[in-house]
Amino acid sequence: MATKTAAERRDEARLAYDAFLKECPTHQLLACVSDKWVSLIVCALGPGPMRYSDLGRKIPGVSQKMLTQSLRSLERDGIVTRTVTASVPVRVDYELTALGRSLGVLLAGVKDWAETHFDQVNEARERYDEETTAV
């Protein structure tokens, strides 16, 4: 039996990924990137770097705690970089990495779809609610 290299073992494992399985690491990654705050942060950073406070203003309703947790998670996953510039006060900028930009294209498409089709979805919800409450 031939010995496999680490790269060959990684390639085999990658083929076995199945996000439908709870134990699969891609299941956890999908849960992270489908979080609403993560999606909005990635979309907000699409045009370019932003400061923490600018992100908070761009995404009304996100608490400081959620913004901080989401940014840390995105930084850990290699989707966002954090750059600290020594000044008074200290300046901290967040920017998408190449990996983050590739995700941003997909999430921006979902955001655009939601903005474009909300009226249709809302009408369907109203019809459904009327039909189910009439029974």
DSSP file (Angstrom, degrees, kcal/mol; ACC not computed):
  #  RESIDUE AA STRUCTURE BP1 BP2  ACC     N-H-->O    O-->H-N    N-H-->O    O-->H-N    TCO  KAPPA ALPHA  PHI   PSI    X-CA   Y-CA   Z-CA
    1    1 A M              0   0    0      0, 0.0     2,-0.2     0, 0.0     0, 0.0   0.000 360.0 360.0 360.0 128.8    0.0    0.0    0.0
    2    2 A A        -     0   0    0      1,-0.1     2,-0.3     0, 0.0     0, 0.0  -0.463 360.0-119.3 -76.5 143.0    1.4    3.3   -1.1
    3    3 A T        -     0   0    0     -2,-0.2     2,-0.3     1,-0.0    -1,-0.1  -0.628  27.4-135.3 -80.9 139.5    1.9    6.1    1.5
    4    4 A K        -     0   0    0     -2,-0.3     2,-0.1     1,-0.1    -1,-0.0  -0.718  12.6-123.9 -97.8 145.9    0.0    9.3    0.8
    5    5 A T     >  -     0   0    0     -2,-0.3     4,-2.2     1,-0.1     5,-0.2  -0.371  28.9-107.9 -77.2 165.0    1.4   12.7    1.1
    6    6 A A  H  > S+     0   0    0      1,-0.2     4,-2.4     2,-0.2     5,-0.2   0.886 121.7  53.6 -60.4 -39.1   -0.2   15.3    3.4
    7    7 A A  H  > S+     0   0    0      1,-0.2     4,-2.4     2,-0.2    -1,-0.2   0.898 107.9  49.7 -64.1 -40.3   -1.5   17.2    0.3
    8    8 A E  H  > S+     0   0    0      2,-0.2     4,-2.2     1,-0.2    -1,-0.2   0.902 110.7  49.7 -65.3 -40.4   -3.1   14.0   -1.0
    9    9 A R  H  X S+     0   0    0     -4,-2.2     4,-2.3     2,-0.2    -2,-0.2   0.899 110.8  49.9 -64.9 -39.5   -4.8   13.4    2.3
   10   10 A R  H  X S+     0   0    0     -4,-2.4     4,-2.6     2,-0.2    -2,-0.2   0.914 109.6  51.3 -64.1 -42.1   -6.1   17.0    2.4
   11   11 A D  H  X S+     0   0    0     -4,-2.4     4,-1.7     1,-0.2    -2,-0.2   0.903 110.6  48.6 -62.1 -40.9   -7.5   16.6   -1.2
   12   12 A E  H  X S+     0   0    0     -4,-2.2     4,-1.1     1,-0.2    -1,-0.2   0.914 111.9  49.0 -64.5 -42.4   -9.3   13.4   -0.2
   13   13 A A  H  X S+     0   0    0     -4,-2.3     4,-0.5     1,-0.2     3,-0.5   0.900 107.7  55.1 -63.6 -40.1  -10.7   15.1    2.9
   14   14 A R  H >< S+     0   0    0     -4,-2.6     3,-1.1     1,-0.3    -1,-0.2   0.881 105.3  52.6 -61.8 -38.5  -11.9   18.0    0.8
   15   15 A L  H 3< S+     0   0    0     -4,-1.7    -1,-0.3     1,-0.2    -2,-0.2   0.782 106.6  54.8 -66.5 -26.0  -13.8   15.7   -1.5
   16   16 A A  H 3< S+     0   0    0     -4,-1.1    -1,-0.2    -3,-0.5    -2,-0.2   0.529  79.0 121.7 -87.0  -5.8  -15.5   14.2    1.5
   17   17 A Y    <<  +     0   0    0     -3,-1.1     2,-0.3    -4,-0.5    -3,-0.0  -0.327  34.1 175.1 -59.6 136.7  -16.8   17.6    2.8
   18   18 A D    >   -     0   0    0      3,-0.2     3,-2.2     1,-0.1     6,-0.3  -0.815  20.9-162.8-147.4 102.3  -20.6   17.7    3.1
   19   19 A A  T 3  S+     0   0    0     -2,-0.3    -1,-0.1     1,-0.3    -2,-0.0   0.633  87.7  70.2 -64.4 -13.8  -22.1   20.8    4.7
   20   20 A F  T 3  S+     0   0    0      3,-0.0     2,-0.5     2,-0.0    -1,-0.3   0.727  84.0  83.3 -73.3 -20.6  -25.4   18.9    5.3
   21   21 A L  S X  S-     0   0    0     -3,-2.2     3,-1.5     1,-0.1     6,-0.3  -0.741  75.8-145.1 -88.5 125.5  -23.6   16.9    8.0
   22   22 A K  T 3  S+     0   0    0     -2,-0.5    -1,-0.1     1,-0.3     6,-0.1   0.821  98.4  54.9 -58.2 -33.7  -23.5   18.6   11.3
   23   23 A E  T 3  S+     0   0    0      4,-0.1    -1,-0.3     3,-0.0    -4,-0.1   0.647  84.8 103.1 -76.6 -15.1  -20.0   17.2   12.1
   24   24 A C  S X> S-     0   0    0     -3,-1.5     3,-1.3    -6,-0.3     4,-1.0  -0.481  73.5-135.6 -72.7 134.7  -18.5   18.6    8.9
   25   25 A P  H 3> S+     0   0    0      0, 0.0     4,-1.9     0, 0.0    -1,-0.1   0.780 105.2  62.5 -61.6 -25.0  -16.3   21.7    9.3
   26   26 A T  H 3> S+     0   0    0      1,-0.2     4,-2.4     2,-0.2     5,-0.2   0.793  95.6  60.6 -70.7 -25.1  -18.0   23.2    6.3
   27   27 A H  H <> S+     0   0    0     -3,-1.3     4,-1.9    -6,-0.3    -1,-0.2   0.918 107.2  45.1 -63.0 -44.1  -21.3   23.1    8.1
   28   28 A Q  H  X S+     0   0    0     -4,-1.0     4,-1.9     2,-0.2    -2,-0.2   0.891 112.5  50.8 -67.6 -40.5  -19.8   25.4   10.8
   29   29 A L  H  X S+     0   0    0     -4,-1.9     4,-2.5     1,-0.2     5,-0.2   0.906 109.3  51.0 -64.2 -41.4  -18.3   27.7    8.2
   30   30 A L  H  X S+     0   0    0     -4,-2.4     4,-1.5     1,-0.2    -1,-0.2   0.892 108.2  52.6 -62.9 -40.0  -21.7   27.9    6.4
   31   31 A A  H  < S+     0   0    0     -4,-1.9     4,-0.3     2,-0.2    -1,-0.2   0.896 110.9  48.6 -62.0 -39.7  -23.4   28.8    9.7
   32   32 A C  H >< S+     0   0    0     -4,-1.9     3,-1.3     1,-0.2     6,-0.2   0.956 113.4  43.4 -65.8 -51.3  -20.8   31.6   10.2
   33   33 A V  H 3< S+     0   0    0     -4,-2.5    -1,-0.2     1,-0.3    -2,-0.2   0.680 109.7  57.6 -74.5 -15.5  -21.0   33.2    6.8
   34   34 A S  T 3< S+     0   0    0     -4,-1.5    -1,-0.3    -5,-0.2    -2,-0.2   0.480  77.6 116.4 -91.8  -0.9  -24.8   33.0    6.7
   35   35 A D  S <> S-     0   0    0     -3,-1.3     4,-2.7    -4,-0.3     5,-0.2  -0.443  71.6-129.9 -63.5 137.1  -25.1   35.0    9.9
   36   36 A K  H  > S+     0   0    0      1,-0.2     4,-2.3     2,-0.2     5,-0.2   0.885 105.6  47.7 -62.4 -39.3  -26.9   38.3    9.2
   37   37 A W  H  > S+     0   0    0      2,-0.2     4,-2.6     1,-0.2    -1,-0.2   0.916 112.3  49.4 -68.9 -40.4  -24.3   40.5   10.8
   38   38 A V  H  > S+     0   0    0     -6,-0.2     4,-2.7     2,-0.2     5,-0.2   0.935 111.7  49.6 -61.1 -45.6  -21.5   38.7    9.1
   39   39 A S  H  X S+     0   0    0     -4,-2.7     4,-2.2     1,-0.2    -2,-0.2   0.923 113.2  45.6 -59.7 -45.1  -23.2   39.1    5.7
   40   40 A L  H  X S+     0   0    0     -4,-2.3     4,-2.5    -5,-0.2    -1,-0.2   0.877 112.4  50.9 -68.5 -37.0  -23.9   42.8    6.3
   41   41 A I  H  X S+     0   0    0     -4,-2.6     4,-2.1     2,-0.2    -2,-0.2   0.940 111.1  47.9 -64.0 -46.8  -20.3   43.4    7.5
   42   42 A V  H  < S+     0   0    0     -4,-2.7     4,-0.5     1,-0.2    -2,-0.2   0.914 114.1  47.2 -61.8 -42.5  -18.8   41.7    4.5
   43   43 A C  H >< S+     0   0    0     -4,-2.2     3,-1.0    -5,-0.2    -1,-0.2   0.904 110.7  52.1 -65.0 -40.8  -21.1   43.7    2.1
   44   44 A A  H 3< S+     0   0    0     -4,-2.5     4,-0.2     1,-0.2    -1,-0.2   0.853 109.9  49.0 -64.0 -34.3  -20.3   46.9    3.9
   45   45 A L  T >< S+     0   0    0     -4,-2.1     3,-0.7     1,-0.2    51,-0.5   0.529  85.5  95.6 -83.1  -5.3  -16.6   46.3    3.5
   46   46 A G  T <  S+     0   0    0     -3,-1.0    -1,-0.2    -4,-0.5    -2,-0.1   0.894  82.5  48.1 -52.8 -47.9  -17.0   45.5   -0.2
   47   47 A P  T 3  S-     0   0    0      0, 0.0    -1,-0.2     0, 0.0    -2,-0.1   0.754 126.8 -69.0 -69.3 -22.1  -16.1   49.0   -1.5
   48   48 A G  S <  S-     0   0    0     -3,-0.7    46,-0.1    -4,-0.2     0, 0.0  -0.937  74.3 -23.8 156.6-178.3  -13.0   49.2    0.7
   49   49 A P        -     0   0    0      0, 0.0     2,-0.3     0, 0.0    46,-0.2  -0.163  53.1-172.9 -61.1 149.8  -11.6   49.5    4.2
   50   50 A M  E     -A   94   0A   0     44,-2.3    44,-3.1     4,-0.0     2,-0.2  -0.983  22.8-117.4-141.1 152.1  -13.7   51.0    7.0
   51   51 A R  E  >  -A   93   0A   0     -2,-0.3     4,-2.2    42,-0.2    42,-0.2  -0.491  35.2-108.5 -81.6 159.9  -13.1   52.0   10.6
   52   52 A Y  H  > S+     0   0    0     40,-0.9     4,-2.2     1,-0.2     5,-0.2   0.920 119.6  48.6 -54.6 -49.0  -15.0   50.3   13.4
   53   53 A S  H  > S+     0   0    0      1,-0.2     4,-1.8     2,-0.2    -1,-0.2   0.864 109.1  53.2 -64.6 -35.5  -17.2   53.3   14.1
   54   54 A D  H  > S+     0   0    0      2,-0.2     4,-2.3     1,-0.2    -1,-0.2   0.889 108.4  50.7 -65.8 -38.5  -18.0   53.7   10.3
   55   55 A L  H  X S+     0   0    0     -4,-2.2     4,-1.9     1,-0.2    -2,-0.2   0.917 108.0  53.0 -63.3 -42.7  -19.1   50.1   10.2
   56   56 A G  H  < S+     0   0    0     -4,-2.2     6,-0.3     1,-0.2    -1,-0.2   0.872 112.5  44.1 -60.5 -37.8  -21.3   50.6   13.2
   57   57 A R  H  < S+     0   0    0     -4,-1.8    -1,-0.2     1,-0.2    -2,-0.2   0.851 111.2  53.8 -74.5 -34.8  -23.0   53.6   11.5
   58   58 A K  H  < S+     0   0    0     -4,-2.3    -2,-0.2     1,-0.3    -1,-0.2   0.808 112.6  45.6 -68.5 -29.6  -23.3   51.8    8.2
   59   59 A I  S >< S-     0   0    0     -4,-1.9     3,-1.6    -5,-0.1    -1,-0.3  -0.717  82.4-161.5-118.3  79.2  -25.1   48.8    9.9
   60   60 A P  T 3  S+     0   0    0      0, 0.0     3,-0.1     0, 0.0    -3,-0.1  -0.300  73.9  32.4 -60.1 141.8  -27.8   50.3   12.2
   61   61 A G  T 3  S+     0   0    0      1,-0.3     2,-0.4    -5,-0.1    -4,-0.1   0.171  83.3 121.3  98.6 -18.6  -29.0   47.9   14.8
   62   62 A V    <   -     0   0    0     -3,-1.6    -1,-0.3    -6,-0.3     2,-0.1  -0.670  58.9-135.2 -79.9 129.1  -25.8   46.0   15.3
   63   63 A S     >  -     0   0    0     -2,-0.4     4,-2.6     1,-0.1     5,-0.2  -0.390  19.5-113.8 -77.3 160.6  -24.6   46.2   18.9
   64   64 A Q  H  > S+     0   0    0      1,-0.2     4,-2.7     2,-0.2     5,-0.2   0.899 118.5  54.0 -59.4 -39.8  -21.0   46.9   19.7
   65   65 A K  H  > S+     0   0    0      2,-0.2     4,-2.7     1,-0.2    -1,-0.2   0.934 111.3  43.2 -60.8 -47.7  -20.7   43.4   21.1
   66   66 A M  H  > S+     0   0    0      2,-0.2     4,-2.7     1,-0.2     5,-0.2   0.885 113.9  51.2 -68.1 -38.3  -22.0   41.7   17.9
   67   67 A L  H  X S+     0   0    0     -4,-2.6     4,-2.5     2,-0.2    -2,-0.2   0.937 113.3  45.1 -63.1 -45.5  -19.9   43.9   15.7
   68   68 A T  H  X S+     0   0    0     -4,-2.7     4,-2.4    -5,-0.2    -2,-0.2   0.938 115.0  47.0 -63.8 -47.9  -16.8   43.1   17.7
   69   69 A Q  H  X S+     0   0    0     -4,-2.7     4,-2.3    -5,-0.2    -2,-0.2   0.911 114.1  47.9 -60.8 -43.0  -17.5   39.3   17.8
   70   70 A S  H  X S+     0   0    0     -4,-2.7     4,-2.6     1,-0.2    -1,-0.2   0.917 111.9  48.9 -66.1 -43.3  -18.3   39.2   14.1
   71   71 A L  H  X S+     0   0    0     -4,-2.5     4,-2.3    -5,-0.2    -1,-0.2   0.899 111.7  49.5 -64.1 -40.0  -15.2   41.1   13.1
   72   72 A R  H  X S+     0   0    0     -4,-2.4     4,-2.6     2,-0.2    -1,-0.2   0.916 111.8  48.7 -64.1 -42.4  -13.0   38.8   15.3
   73   73 A S  H  X S+     0   0    0     -4,-2.3     4,-2.0     2,-0.2    -2,-0.2   0.919 112.5  48.0 -63.2 -43.9  -14.6   35.7   13.8
   74   74 A L  H  <>S+     0   0    0     -4,-2.6     5,-2.7     2,-0.2     6,-1.3   0.867 112.1  49.6 -65.4 -36.6  -14.1   37.1   10.3
   75   75 A E  H ><5S+     0   0    0     -4,-2.3     3,-1.2     4,-0.2    -2,-0.2   0.921 110.1  50.7 -67.1 -43.2  -10.5   38.0   11.1
   76   76 A R  H 3<5S+     0   0    0     -4,-2.6    -2,-0.2     1,-0.3    -1,-0.2   0.874 109.7  51.1 -61.0 -38.1   -9.9   34.5   12.5
   77   77 A D  T 3<5S-     0   0    0     -4,-2.0    -1,-0.3    -5,-0.2    -2,-0.2   0.470 116.6-113.7 -81.0  -1.6  -11.3   32.9    9.3
   78   78 A G  T < 5S+     0   0    0     -3,-1.2    22,-0.4    -4,-0.3    21,-0.3   0.702  88.4 111.9  79.9  18.6   -9.1   35.0    7.1
   79   79 A I  S   <S+     0   0    0     -5,-2.7    18,-2.1     1,-0.2     2,-0.4   0.747  77.6  32.0 -94.1 -27.8  -12.0   37.0    5.6
   80   80 A V  E     -B   96   0A   0     -6,-1.3     2,-0.4    16,-0.3    -2,-0.2  -0.965  67.2-149.6-130.4 144.1  -11.1   40.3    7.1
   81   81 A T  E     -B   95   0A   0     14,-3.2    14,-2.0    -2,-0.4     2,-0.5  -0.894   9.8-147.4-110.5 149.3   -7.8   42.0    8.1
   82   82 A R  E     -B   94   0A   0     -2,-0.4     2,-0.5    12,-0.2    12,-0.2  -0.969  12.3-168.2-117.2 123.5   -7.5   44.4   10.9
   83   83 A T  E     -B   93   0A   0     10,-2.9    10,-2.8    -2,-0.5     2,-0.5  -0.961   4.8-159.4-118.5 124.0   -4.9   47.2   10.6
   84   84 A V  E     -B   92   0A   0     -2,-0.5     2,-0.5     8,-0.2     8,-0.2  -0.888   5.2-164.3-102.9 126.8   -3.9   49.3   13.6
   85   85 A T  E     -B   91   0A   0      6,-3.5     6,-2.4    -2,-0.5     2,-0.6  -0.950  23.5-123.2-112.3 124.2   -2.3   52.7   12.8
   86   86 A A        +     0   0    0     -2,-0.5     2,-0.3     4,-0.2     4,-0.1  -0.530  61.9 115.7 -70.2 115.7   -0.5   54.5   15.6
   87   87 A S  S    S-     0   0    0     -2,-0.6    -2,-0.0     0, 0.0     0, 0.0  -0.919  71.8 -63.3-161.0 179.3   -2.1   57.9   16.1
   88   88 A V  S    S+     0   0    0     -2,-0.3     2,-0.1     1,-0.2    -2,-0.0  -0.951 131.9  20.8-118.5 110.7   -4.1   59.7   18.7
   89   89 A P  S    S-     0   0    0      0, 0.0    -1,-0.2     0, 0.0     2,-0.0   0.668 113.9-108.2 -73.4 168.0   -6.6   58.2   19.0
   90   90 A V        -     0   0    0     -2,-0.1     2,-0.5    -4,-0.1    -4,-0.2  -0.349  31.1-137.9 -61.8 137.5   -5.4   54.9   17.6
   91   91 A R  E     - B   0  85A   0     -6,-2.4    -6,-3.5   -40,-0.0     2,-0.5  -0.872  18.6-171.9-103.1 129.2   -6.9   54.2   14.2
   92   92 A V  E     - B   0  84A   0     -2,-0.5   -40,-0.9    -8,-0.2     2,-0.4  -0.983   4.2-172.9-122.9 122.8   -8.2   50.7   13.4
   93   93 A D  E     -AB  51  83A   0    -10,-2.8   -10,-2.9    -2,-0.5     2,-0.4  -0.886   9.8-153.6-115.2 145.8   -9.3   49.8    9.9
   94   94 A Y  E     +AB  50  82A   0    -44,-3.1   -44,-2.3    -2,-0.4     2,-0.3  -0.946  18.4 173.1-118.1 140.4  -11.0   46.6    8.6
   95   95 A E  E     - B   0  81A   0    -14,-2.0   -14,-3.2    -2,-0.4     2,-0.2  -0.995  33.5-106.9-146.6 147.2  -10.7   45.4    5.1
   96   96 A L  E     - B   0  80A   0    -51,-0.5   -16,-0.3    -2,-0.3     2,-0.1  -0.517  30.8-139.9 -72.0 140.6  -11.7   42.3    3.1
   97   97 A T     >  -     0   0    0    -18,-2.1     4,-2.6    -2,-0.2     5,-0.2  -0.287  37.9 -91.7 -81.8 179.5   -8.9   39.9    2.2
   98   98 A A  H  > S+     0   0    0      2,-0.2     4,-1.8     1,-0.2     5,-0.1   0.907 133.4  50.1 -60.5 -40.3   -8.9   38.2   -1.3
   99   99 A L  H  > S+     0   0    0    -21,-0.3     4,-1.7     1,-0.2    -1,-0.2   0.911 110.8  49.6 -62.3 -42.7  -10.9   35.3    0.3
  100  100 A G  H  > S+     0   0    0    -22,-0.4     4,-2.7     1,-0.2    -2,-0.2   0.866 107.4  53.7 -64.9 -38.2  -13.3   37.9    1.8
  101  101 A R  H  X S+     0   0    0     -4,-2.6     4,-1.7     2,-0.2    -1,-0.2   0.882 106.4  52.4 -65.3 -36.7  -13.8   39.6   -1.5
  102  102 A S  H  X S+     0   0    0     -4,-1.8     4,-0.9     1,-0.2    -1,-0.2   0.892 113.7  43.5 -66.7 -37.3  -14.7   36.3   -3.2
  103  103 A L  H  X S+     0   0    0     -4,-1.7     4,-2.5     1,-0.2     3,-0.2   0.876 107.9  60.9 -69.6 -38.2  -17.3   35.7   -0.4
  104  104 A G  H  X S+     0   0    0     -4,-2.7     4,-2.7     1,-0.2     5,-0.2   0.845  97.8  57.3 -59.0 -36.5  -18.4   39.4   -0.7
  105  105 A V  H  X S+     0   0    0     -4,-1.7     4,-1.4     2,-0.2    -1,-0.2   0.924 111.0  43.4 -60.6 -43.9  -19.4   38.9   -4.3
  106  106 A L  H  X S+     0   0    0     -4,-0.9     4,-1.7    -3,-0.2    -2,-0.2   0.934 115.9  46.1 -68.2 -46.3  -21.8   36.1   -3.3
  107  107 A L  H  X S+     0   0    0     -4,-2.5     4,-2.7     1,-0.2    -2,-0.2   0.851 109.0  55.3 -68.9 -33.3  -23.2   37.9   -0.3
  108  108 A A  H  X S+     0   0    0     -4,-2.7     4,-2.8    -5,-0.2    -1,-0.2   0.877 106.3  53.2 -64.8 -35.8  -23.7   41.1   -2.2
  109  109 A G  H  X S+     0   0    0     -4,-1.4     4,-2.3    -5,-0.2    -2,-0.2   0.903 110.0  46.5 -63.9 -41.2  -25.8   39.1   -4.7
  110  110 A V  H  X S+     0   0    0     -4,-1.7     4,-2.5     2,-0.2    -2,-0.2   0.918 113.1  49.6 -66.5 -43.2  -28.0   37.7   -1.9
  111  111 A K  H  X S+     0   0    0     -4,-2.7     4,-2.3     2,-0.2    -2,-0.2   0.928 112.3  47.6 -60.6 -46.0  -28.3   41.3   -0.5
  112  112 A D  H  X S+     0   0    0     -4,-2.8     4,-2.3     1,-0.2    -1,-0.2   0.897 110.4  52.4 -62.6 -40.6  -29.3   42.6   -3.9
  113  113 A W  H  X S+     0   0    0     -4,-2.3     4,-2.6     2,-0.2    -2,-0.2   0.931 109.7  49.1 -60.7 -45.2  -31.8   39.8   -4.4
  114  114 A A  H  X S+     0   0    0     -4,-2.5     4,-0.9     1,-0.2    -2,-0.2   0.906 112.9  46.7 -61.7 -42.7  -33.4   40.6   -1.0
  115  115 A E  H  < S+     0   0    0     -4,-2.3     4,-0.3     1,-0.2    -1,-0.2   0.863 116.8  44.5 -67.6 -35.8  -33.7   44.3   -1.9
  116  116 A T  H  < S+     0   0    0     -4,-2.3     3,-0.2    -5,-0.2    -2,-0.2   0.852 122.5  34.1 -76.3 -36.4  -35.0   43.6   -5.3
  117  117 A H  H  X S+     0   0    0     -4,-2.6     4,-2.3    -5,-0.2     5,-0.2   0.304  82.1 105.1-107.5   8.7  -37.6   40.9   -4.4
  118  118 A F  H  X S+     0   0    0     -4,-0.9     4,-3.1     1,-0.2     5,-0.2   0.904  79.8  54.1 -59.1 -41.6  -38.7   42.0   -1.0
  119  119 A D  H  > S+     0   0    0     -4,-0.3     4,-2.3    -3,-0.2    -1,-0.2   0.910 109.9  47.5 -60.0 -42.0  -42.1   43.2   -2.2
  120  120 A Q  H  > S+     0   0    0      2,-0.2     4,-2.2     1,-0.2    -1,-0.2   0.916 113.9  47.0 -64.4 -42.8  -42.8   39.9   -3.9
  121  121 A V  H  X S+     0   0    0     -4,-2.3     4,-2.4     2,-0.2    -2,-0.2   0.915 111.4  51.3 -64.9 -42.8  -41.8   38.0   -0.7
  122  122 A N  H  X S+     0   0    0     -4,-3.1     4,-2.4    -5,-0.2    -2,-0.2   0.903 109.4  50.2 -62.4 -41.8  -43.9   40.3    1.4
  123  123 A E  H  X S+     0   0    0     -4,-2.3     4,-2.6    -5,-0.2    -1,-0.2   0.915 110.3  50.1 -61.8 -43.0  -47.0   39.7   -0.8
  124  124 A A  H  X S+     0   0    0     -4,-2.2     4,-2.5     1,-0.2    -2,-0.2   0.899 110.0  50.9 -63.1 -40.0  -46.5   36.0   -0.6
  125  125 A R  H  X S+     0   0    0     -4,-2.4     4,-2.8     2,-0.2    -2,-0.2   0.927 110.4  48.7 -62.2 -44.8  -46.2   36.2    3.2
  126  126 A E  H  X S+     0   0    0     -4,-2.4     4,-2.4     2,-0.2    -2,-0.2   0.917 112.2  48.3 -63.3 -43.4  -49.5   38.3    3.4
  127  127 A R  H  X S+     0   0    0     -4,-2.6     4,-2.6     2,-0.2     5,-0.2   0.934 113.2  48.2 -60.6 -46.1  -51.3   35.8    1.1
  128  128 A Y  H  X S+     0   0    0     -4,-2.5     4,-2.6     1,-0.2     5,-0.2   0.930 111.8  48.6 -60.3 -47.3  -50.0   32.9    3.2
  129  129 A D  H  X S+     0   0    0     -4,-2.8     4,-1.9     1,-0.2    -1,-0.2   0.894 112.2  49.3 -62.4 -40.5  -51.0   34.5    6.5
  130  130 A E  H  X S+     0   0    0     -4,-2.4     4,-1.3    -5,-0.2    -1,-0.2   0.914 113.6  46.2 -63.8 -43.0  -54.5   35.3    5.1
  131  131 A E  H  X S+     0   0    0     -4,-2.6     4,-0.6     1,-0.2    -2,-0.2   0.878 115.0  45.4 -68.8 -38.3  -55.0   31.7    3.9
  132  132 A T  H  < S+     0   0    0     -4,-2.6    -1,-0.2    -5,-0.2    -2,-0.2   0.789 114.1  47.4 -80.2 -26.3  -53.8   30.1    7.1
  133  133 A T  H  < S+     0   0    0     -4,-1.9    -1,-0.2    -5,-0.2    -2,-0.2   0.716 105.2  60.9 -83.8 -20.6  -55.7   32.4    9.5
  134  134 A A  H  <        0   0    0     -4,-1.3    -1,-0.2     1,-0.2    -2,-0.2   0.698 360.0 360.0 -76.1 -18.7  -59.0   31.9    7.5
  135  135 A V     <        0   0    0     -4,-0.6    -1,-0.2    -3,-0.1    -2,-0.1   0.471 360.0 360.0 -78.9 360.0  -58.9   28.2    8.1
